[in-house]
Amino acid sequence: MKKQSIKRQMIAVFICMIVCMIGAMWITNVRFLEPYYVRNKQTEFIKMYKELRTAVKKDNITDNTVSNRIQKMAEKNNISFLVLDNRNSDSDDVSIITNVHDKDLLRKQLMGYLLNQAQKNGKVLLKKKNYQIRQTKEPWTQTEYIEMWGTFSDGETFLIRSPLESIKESVQLSNRFLLYIGATALIICAILVWFFSKRLTAPVRELATLSEKMANQDFEAKYTGGGPSEIAELGENFNQMSWKLERSISDLKSANNNLQKDIEQKEKLEQMRNDFLGNVSHELKTPLTAISGYAELIASGMTGGEDTAHFANEIHKSAERLQALINDIIKLSELD
């Protein structure tokens, strides 16, 4: 079975995680960043609306301080605005307050809303009693805008608009930037993962080599990684196990050698006993035969006085020899 490198697995897992995170962030940006910008722009419109409403109500919208504050707020948020005081029926006496040079364009757009001519295209994002916010496309330039129009409490009408193209451009720029940053982060993270995975797996590879040597009964190899980590603790346990196994195997070999010697000694003794018994049986047979023969001669009465004494002496010698053999047999049985 082909071995799977832990380092490669770690690198693959971490890279997949990073790619998934970057992909999820990019999809989130593509799907939700533009709507978020649009909602944020609506909030800015409402703040501008309240600022204009307050200035109109206090009738200080032409004051330099108030006008500068409103102008800075509009410039900061890329907003164009137009306020018409058309309470006087004489259209030539309409007061116009705006922050753009081409005020006629905004005025025509506002009049289109008031005359219900500019509401055919686009969609309503927010609708309240005194205003509504719409997303529209200008038919002449095909430029998309977010627009807010309505009336103030004293009858003044207003139009606030901001181009949506800048928002889309910001979204596209953000997505490209995220891709560049993601690719850079992926390369850097891959290098860091490779480096740290190498450091993390080096002790594991050392332990694998050590266990292989131990399996081959090579107990001279020791773990030398050191450190306070759990892997170092495992390595120390491997060293202790190697030392104990080496000692146990050494004791076992010594016991086996002693057992082999005992077996050899026992076999040798067994052989000696067998040889002794064979010799004893022969040695016992010889004096018994002599005793039996001399006894038969004496019992037959065929011997004289001197022969009888001689035969009796031979019988005595054979008996002593038998006694000595019997004593040796008794000693041998005591040794067993």
LINLIN-V531471 format. One record per run of one state. SS is the DSSP state (h for helix, s for strand, l for the rest). FROM is the first residue (numbers start at 1). TO is the last residue. Records with the same first field share a line. If there is no record, write none. Layout:
SS=FROM-TO  FROM-TO
This chain:
l=1-5  59-63  77-79  86-90  94-94  99-102  115-122  128-130  138-143  152-156  216-229  301-304  336-336
h=6-58  64-76  91-93  103-114  164-215  230-300  305-335
s=80-85  95-98  123-127  131-137  144-151  157-163
